[in-house]
Amino acid sequence: MKKLIYFFALLGIVSMASCSGKSNNASTTEVVMVTDSLVPDTATIAVYEGILPGADVAGIQYVLELGQTANGDSVYQLSMTYLGANKGKDTTFIQEGQWGIIKNGKISPKSSSIFQLNDSAGVVFNFLDMNDSIIMLGQDMKLPQSKLNYSLKKK
């Protein structure tokens, strides 16, 4: 009798595994999580979004959510969707971590601030605050020299 129960349990596990491996052709987005475990009790402070240029893709759709936890930690979630990256399918990476504000005196306008995003792997993003939008800065903390759009609009 025990062997029969084990057999049906094994059969159930195998059938669930085979069903989970089937792909849904209707879906066009693959999601890859790169996460520091954003705390669920987070109040949203601001959300920015836009499509920035990408080297080998049609563009990268950014959605940046800045938040604050109940204990005062500043946390963020950055979703980057590479449009048409994987054989025509979009691929999304989600990064989470902490953010802070750097007062700026070198980039015009002088009174602006920089949002600096940091994750546990050491990846840093810098965005110049322009009130209703933010502009992605280079690793050298300078504005892009390109005429392409590197700004995200506040929602």
Secondary structure, DSSP 8 states (H G I E B T S, - for coil): -HHHHHHHHHHHHHHHHHHHT---TT--EEEEEE-----SSEEEEEEEEEEE--SSSS-EEEEEEEEEETTS-EEEEEEEEEEEEETTEEEEEEEEEEEEEEE-SSSSSTT-EEEEEE-TT--EEEEEE-SSEEEE--TTS---SSSS--EEEE-
